[in-house]
Amino acid sequence: MTTSVSDRSATDLTRVARSGGLGLAGAVTAAAGGFALTVVVARSTSTTGAGLFFEAVALFTIASSVACLGADTGLLRTLSRSSALGQLHDLRGTLVVALPPILFTSGIVTLLGLVWSDQLLGWLVGGSATGEAAPYLQAVLAFLLIGTAYNVCVQATRGLGGVRPFVLLQNVWLPFARLACVVVAVQVLATSALPWAWALPLVPALAAAVLVLRRRLRAVESGADAETPSRRPFRRLAADFWSYSLLRGGAASIDITLVWLDVVLVGLLRSTAEAGIYAAGSRYVTTGTLVVQAMRLATAPELSALLSTGQRERATRVYRTATSWIMLTSWPIYLLMASFPATLLGLFGDQYLPGSTALTVLSLAMLVSLATGNVGTVLLMAGRSGSVLGNKAAALGLNVTLNLVLVPPFGMTGAALAWAAAIVVDNLLAVAQVSRLLETRSIDRAAMATGAAACLCFGALAVGGRLVLDDTLVALLATALLGTALYAAALRPFRDLLELRELAALPRSLVTGRHTSPRSDS
């Protein structure tokens, strides 16, 4: 017996809530580990030492993204799409098509890094203290191939169904193993060992990802039967995979560059110490994207399967509802960040307080990003990697231009304004494209109601708290507690509009982490 589109859409949302619940738990865990790591680095080294560390992490992250060539997202989309369409014989061939090129590219990037090490050192520290920066660059180059291979393999496990292996490795093992290794390095070794300590946990993570990938591949392939379509020609597999992935690779590289480039440019155009302050403050911004990460983790395979089978109405509901859930939980966090930046940065030490204005600027820009949800994921899972690349390129061009103009006179605040402008442009372009793709507005009544309630219950209340108690921990806690109570009361009449009943699946997801493909719906 067939079910209605509405019933199937409700099932989609339940699956998203279950996978999103596990992803949220992992994101919270990763955020806690990452924040603790930032505190340890900030308090155990000078601002210059912290600047060197974060610049090395930035360089590693950008280089690894470039070397991936988009194969990480390409595998996520292609494997989940092949599973949804029943093309199980194509799974192993897709992996064969994807892995060798990224290993080769990682080797080439490492070799180029060794050849140009002197120039990179000068870039990393702005032409001074290259001897102090050398161990940081050496660690980046030593672990680049391992890190790139890990990123691709762990994303492939997501494409084969289930989020638990990804969460355990990416959100639990790496953050806390890195934290433990960095603490040991600080207590026992020299600060120059910090980048090596940060990268070392990638080795067991890669081994575990490969084992999980092999196991999941065998499990999925065991479902093949006589009706399963035969394997497509290798050349066609390669053409389909890389025509999508290379475009995505360019967009992903730009995306990562947008997140980390400001740190490098502040160090180059101002000072390594100021780069350390800016990096610590901007980590609040990325740490706050907990629900965004969880929803991306949950919705990407779901949207890929729905869009590949032409179920646009169900995909629209998944995207819209996930966006409302993101705003529901994340707008209050960023409104508090924007309102009490000095209190938050004070946790790193008083020397980080000059980054307060930058944190406020970036937090306000993130409200725009959160209101668009995982709009880029919709485009990617629909195969529009070219559109994503164009959006990212436009945002990067704006970001670099504004950084060069604003950083020399305004420092961290100028870098924050440049990144904020890039965030807004990138997301607004993507929203316009998704609206055309889904033939409907991306922002609905649920999102508007959520945004209005958050601004009233947290934004307006924070202004009052600042006037009475200034930027203090007491004001922050009072605003958070009272605002949460008012927020819950304000949104209660909208619980059906926000599909909050589907979130009842979240507690179970923390235990099971199960995900079912839309292809199995009757």
Secondary structure as GFF3:
##gff-version 3
##sequence-region A 1 522
A	DSSP	alpha_helix	5	44	.	.	.	ID=ss1
A	DSSP	alpha_helix	47	68	.	.	.	ID=ss2
A	DSSP	alpha_helix	71	84	.	.	.	ID=ss3
A	DSSP	three_ten_helix	88	90	.	.	.	ID=ss4
A	DSSP	alpha_helix	91	115	.	.	.	ID=ss5
A	DSSP	alpha_helix	117	125	.	.	.	ID=ss6
A	DSSP	alpha_helix	130	159	.	.	.	ID=ss7
A	DSSP	alpha_helix	164	166	.	.	.	ID=ss8
A	DSSP	pi_helix	167	173	.	.	.	ID=ss9
A	DSSP	alpha_helix	174	188	.	.	.	ID=ss10
A	DSSP	three_ten_helix	191	193	.	.	.	ID=ss11
A	DSSP	alpha_helix	194	199	.	.	.	ID=ss12
A	DSSP	alpha_helix	202	221	.	.	.	ID=ss13
A	DSSP	alpha_helix	234	269	.	.	.	ID=ss14
A	DSSP	alpha_helix	272	287	.	.	.	ID=ss15
A	DSSP	alpha_helix	290	308	.	.	.	ID=ss16
A	DSSP	alpha_helix	312	339	.	.	.	ID=ss17
A	DSSP	alpha_helix	341	345	.	.	.	ID=ss18
A	DSSP	three_ten_helix	350	355	.	.	.	ID=ss19
A	DSSP	alpha_helix	356	371	.	.	.	ID=ss20
A	DSSP	alpha_helix	375	381	.	.	.	ID=ss21
A	DSSP	alpha_helix	385	410	.	.	.	ID=ss22
A	DSSP	alpha_helix	412	438	.	.	.	ID=ss23
A	DSSP	alpha_helix	445	454	.	.	.	ID=ss24
A	DSSP	pi_helix	455	460	.	.	.	ID=ss25
A	DSSP	alpha_helix	461	469	.	.	.	ID=ss26
A	DSSP	alpha_helix	473	491	.	.	.	ID=ss27
A	DSSP	three_ten_helix	492	494	.	.	.	ID=ss28
A	DSSP	three_ten_helix	500	505	.	.	.	ID=ss29
A	DSSP	alpha_helix	506	512	.	.	.	ID=ss30
A	DSSP	three_ten_helix	518	520	.	.	.	ID=ss31
###
